[in-house]
Amino acid sequence: MRVAVVGAGPIGLITALGLRHYGVEAVLFEEDDALSQDTKAGTVLTRTLEVLRRYGALDPVLRASIRIDEVGDLDRETNEKNFSVQSSALGEDTRFPFLINIPQHHLEPILHERLEELAPGTTRLGHKLTGFTQDDEAVEITFDTPGGERVESFDYLLACDGGRSTIRRLLGVEIAGITVPDRYMLVDMRMDLDVANHRDYPYLAYFGDEDEWMILIRQPHCWRFLFPLGPDQPEPSQDGLVDRARRFIGDVDQVEVLGSNIYPVHQRVATKWRDGRVLLMGDAAHLLTPMWALGLNTGALDASNVPWRLAWIERGWADQSLLDGYEGEQAMATKGSSEMAEAARAHMHKRENAALGMATGDWGIAMTRSLLGVRLDVDRTGVWSMNKHGTDPAPVASGDRIPDLPLYGGGGEVRLHDLCADAFVALWFGDTRQRPRGLTQTAPGLDSFLVSRWDAPPELDLRERLLLDPGERVRRRLGVEDNTLVLLRPDDHIAAIVPFDPRGDGGDAIRAYDRIMKMA
Ligand SMILES: Cc1cc2nc3c(=O)[nH]c(=O)nc-3n(C[C@H](O)[C@H](O)[C@H](O)COP(=O)(O)OP(=O)(O)OC[C@H]3O[C@@H](n4cnc5c(N)ncnc54)[C@H](O)[C@@H]3O)c2cc1C
């Protein structure tokens, strides 16, 4: 299988890394001769960190970023904190109980370098897609290149070509929604808020106000201010920008404006995400306001959802209908992101209808704002959510992202996300002493493990497939009963939760898996 990924923005880069992770041949095409230098997104949420880790690209990103454990909501007049999201509430759920700030134009070259390290020659700069045709066998794509027009054939075309997507336009797909009357203005300023002008702001702080709100983001090399700019308001001068910042943070000395950017804000979602062998992803599929860092990070959910599906099709383990789930699940996740972004915008304006992200409780709010709380509609029953609730970790359901908890195999600790990084995994929660019989049943692409607090004697074959769960910490955290099978997908989401009979033949796991592969 050969897959064309068009657009080397963050979503094209993450998607190409994902395809490489699963061993699918990908070529990444970018119309420009270099990656974008524009000042755009600045915060990467925890769920995106997990996706980057799975695809082998997290370490250099972390090295270049600034980590944050608190997102604050400050009163614009007094600078007092009204409320804050504490990422430490995620300690039970992830190995990364924090978010990071990194400018998009620093992130993209890191992802690109990593991609070329892992799969040299994947990227072709200076290749602009100008057209394509598709049939049952392939997609023929036409590129405008420095050497003239070129036509190449691929099995699939992933449209990561951004908000003005040519591919979306050629498909005749509408991107429905609204464009917000205000534009937003990003301003990067170098100033010392640590020592010379000490401020106690969280590294990501939202200053809400009816008339004039502001978001303050500490970047590795500067402080970034984001203001709304009314439809008729002219672009402020450099002094005007500094004055505006001072209206929020008080007097500070030695301010240097590094750069600024004004951009329109949309809230739009494509009416269709897949047409045969062509899939829309990232901004090509959805344009969200930058509120709560949902733009880039919602796109990363797309890049988590598509590559494993293509891998399973390539390996002959699933038919093409496995791609239907992408449109069904991800479009809903985006609807949730849109609702959260709208709630955030209302909140910043202190409008009366502002509901704080619809999540509740310290844990629920931290899960929601980190995007760890996404529940995908894996059963296609219309049950999905972006929000979690509660002060403490709550039981999981089908579609949830599995918490990245440790179990213990023969070689020591193994985390749940590592177990399923390139496999469906059936976790059989049960009692080793009952020797569950069905465990040996398997299918291509499916691994099975017994999870129990009871170890097996070394001479039993069962021990090979046993993961020790001391104190049943994992079973309790998931909130499942003994004799329950939890089926994990390669993107860490729970595909099914079903009871099993320890004396049965193990058909439950195979049936649940086959149903997803649509081969049953
Ligand atoms: C000014 C600005 C500020 C933003 N701030 C935030 C923020 O604070 N937080 C947040 O979460 N999000 C923010 N966003 C949104 C975020 O930047 C996007 O969600 C993100 O860039 C989407 O990534 P993408 O890869 O889907 O698309 P893009 O980043 O747009 O990348 C698309 C790529 O495709 C290439 N391309 C286009 N057409 C073709 C073609 N025909 N052939 C080949 N290549 C093509 C383009 O050159 C580009 O490199 C901001 C956006 C802007 C514009």
The ligand as an SDF file (V2000), in Angstrom:
LIG
                    3D

 53 58  0  0  0  0  0  0  0  0999 V2000
   -2.6770   32.6130   12.9080 C   0  0  0  0  0  0  0  0  0  0  0  0
   -3.1880   31.3170   13.4680 C   0  0  0  0  0  0  0  0  0  0  0  0
   -3.1470   31.1060   14.8250 C   0  0  0  0  0  0  0  0  0  0  0  0
   -3.5840   29.9140   15.3640 C   0  0  0  0  0  0  0  0  0  0  0  0
   -3.5230   29.7130   16.7040 N   0  0  0  0  0  0  0  0  0  0  0  0
   -3.8860   28.5240   17.2290 C   0  0  0  0  0  0  0  0  0  0  0  0
   -3.7750   28.2660   18.6180 C   0  0  0  0  0  0  0  0  0  0  0  0
   -3.3680   29.1230   19.3800 O   0  0  0  0  0  0  0  0  0  0  0  0
   -4.1320   27.0360   19.0900 N   0  0  0  0  0  0  0  0  0  0  0  0
   -4.5890   26.0420   18.2400 C   0  0  0  0  0  0  0  0  0  0  0  0
   -4.8650   24.9300   18.6830 O   0  0  0  0  0  0  0  0  0  0  0  0
   -4.7170   26.2810   16.9340 N   0  0  0  0  0  0  0  0  0  0  0  0
   -4.3730   27.4760   16.4150 C   0  0  0  0  0  0  0  0  0  0  0  0
   -4.4750   27.6820   15.0900 N   0  0  0  0  0  0  0  0  0  0  0  0
   -4.9420   26.5720   14.2770 C   0  0  0  0  0  0  0  0  0  0  0  0
   -3.7960   25.6240   13.9710 C   0  0  0  0  0  0  0  0  0  0  0  0
   -2.6920   26.3530   13.5340 O   0  0  0  0  0  0  0  0  0  0  0  0
   -4.2980   24.6620   12.9160 C   0  0  0  0  0  0  0  0  0  0  0  0
   -5.3630   23.9090   13.4920 O   0  0  0  0  0  0  0  0  0  0  0  0
   -3.2310   23.7230   12.4050 C   0  0  0  0  0  0  0  0  0  0  0  0
   -2.2270   24.4170   11.6960 O   0  0  0  0  0  0  0  0  0  0  0  0
   -3.8610   22.6970   11.4770 C   0  0  0  0  0  0  0  0  0  0  0  0
   -2.8670   21.9190   10.9180 O   0  0  0  0  0  0  0  0  0  0  0  0
   -3.0580   21.2500    9.4890 P   0  0  0  0  0  0  0  0  0  0  0  0
   -1.8280   20.4430    9.3180 O   0  0  0  0  0  0  0  0  0  0  0  0
   -4.3870   20.6090    9.4110 O   0  0  0  0  0  0  0  0  0  0  0  0
   -3.1220   22.4700    8.4390 O   0  0  0  0  0  0  0  0  0  0  0  0
   -2.0430   23.5680    8.0960 P   0  0  0  0  0  0  0  0  0  0  0  0
   -1.2080   23.8930    9.2730 O   0  0  0  0  0  0  0  0  0  0  0  0
   -2.7880   24.6790    7.4520 O   0  0  0  0  0  0  0  0  0  0  0  0
   -1.1070   22.8780    7.0240 O   0  0  0  0  0  0  0  0  0  0  0  0
   -1.5490   22.6200    5.7170 C   0  0  0  0  0  0  0  0  0  0  0  0
   -0.3260   22.4400    4.8190 C   0  0  0  0  0  0  0  0  0  0  0  0
   -0.7710   22.0150    3.5360 O   0  0  0  0  0  0  0  0  0  0  0  0
   -0.0370   22.7100    2.5370 C   0  0  0  0  0  0  0  0  0  0  0  0
   -0.8670   22.7100    1.3280 N   0  0  0  0  0  0  0  0  0  0  0  0
   -2.0000   23.4000    1.1120 C   0  0  0  0  0  0  0  0  0  0  0  0
   -2.4940   23.1410   -0.1020 N   0  0  0  0  0  0  0  0  0  0  0  0
   -1.6390   22.2610   -0.6840 C   0  0  0  0  0  0  0  0  0  0  0  0
   -1.6030   21.6340   -1.9570 C   0  0  0  0  0  0  0  0  0  0  0  0
   -2.5540   21.8400   -2.8800 N   0  0  0  0  0  0  0  0  0  0  0  0
   -0.5800   20.7880   -2.2490 N   0  0  0  0  0  0  0  0  0  0  0  0
    0.3940   20.5500   -1.3220 C   0  0  0  0  0  0  0  0  0  0  0  0
    0.4120   21.1420   -0.1090 N   0  0  0  0  0  0  0  0  0  0  0  0
   -0.5980   21.9890    0.2120 C   0  0  0  0  0  0  0  0  0  0  0  0
    0.1730   24.0800    3.1560 C   0  0  0  0  0  0  0  0  0  0  0  0
    1.2450   24.7730    2.5360 O   0  0  0  0  0  0  0  0  0  0  0  0
    0.4550   23.7230    4.6020 C   0  0  0  0  0  0  0  0  0  0  0  0
    1.8170   23.4860    4.8280 O   0  0  0  0  0  0  0  0  0  0  0  0
   -4.0870   28.8950   14.5260 C   0  0  0  0  0  0  0  0  0  0  0  0
   -4.1470   29.1120   13.1530 C   0  0  0  0  0  0  0  0  0  0  0  0
   -3.7010   30.3150   12.6160 C   0  0  0  0  0  0  0  0  0  0  0  0
   -3.7810   30.5360   11.1370 C   0  0  0  0  0  0  0  0  0  0  0  0
  1  2  1  0
  2  3  1  0
  2 52  2  0
  3  4  2  0
  4  5  1  0
  4 50  1  0
  5  6  2  0
  6  7  1  0
  6 13  1  0
  7  8  2  0
  7  9  1  0
  9 10  1  0
 10 11  2  0
 10 12  1  0
 12 13  2  0
 13 14  1  0
 14 15  1  0
 14 50  1  0
 15 16  1  0
 16 17  1  0
 16 18  1  0
 18 19  1  0
 18 20  1  0
 20 21  1  0
 20 22  1  0
 22 23  1  0
 23 24  1  0
 24 25  2  0
 24 26  1  0
 24 27  1  0
 27 28  1  0
 28 29  2  0
 28 30  1  0
 28 31  1  0
 31 32  1  0
 32 33  1  0
 33 34  1  0
 33 48  1  0
 34 35  1  0
 35 36  1  0
 35 46  1  0
 36 37  1  0
 36 45  1  0
 37 38  2  0
 38 39  1  0
 39 40  1  0
 39 45  2  0
 40 41  1  0
 40 42  2  0
 42 43  1  0
 43 44  2  0
 44 45  1  0
 46 47  1  0
 46 48  1  0
 48 49  1  0
 50 51  2  0
 51 52  1  0
 52 53  1  0
M  END
$$$$
